[in-house]
Amino acid sequence: MTHLELRVDIQAPAQAVWDAMTSWTKQGEWMMATKVESLDSDGRHVGARISAFTGIGRIGILDTMTVTEWNPPRVCKVVHTGNIVRGTGEFVVEPIHEQAATFIWAEDLEIPLGIMGKFGFLLIKPAFLFGIKRSLTKFAHLVEIGQI
């Protein structure tokens, strides 16, 4: 397993951060090159299925997930169920004070293709983390100005 974790402070109430974070279909507005959809109802309950496609055009990776823990407005955990992306994810909102919160994006991923996959991931990891950090910064900005 490879653990990845990034945090961003957001100048907005924890509930607003939670509501924006769990608006799955709006993630494409802030997550770089990603389109997300809920596969059943609104995706806001244990057992909900979510699909995220990250890529350009038809070339990319489909990441399917199932919600395994739903504890609003603090924690949502998922298990990645796709052919390529496997492991678990956790989205956490920690209040700082009444008008600010920290959003934590964490993943424990199984890297496919054995030693070659692990080596390949080491090569792309800095760019991958840069893209996620940039996306989280955009997310924070959109929440702060009330666009999500």
Secondary structure, DSSP 4 states (H G I P E B T S, - for coil): -EEEEEEEEESS-HHHHHHHHT-GGGGGGTSTTEEEEESSTTS-STT-EEEEEEEETTEEEEEEEEEEEEETTTEEEEEEESSS-EEEEEEEEEEEETTEEEEEEEEEEEPSSHHHHHHHHHHHHHHHHHHHHHHHHHHHHHHHTT--
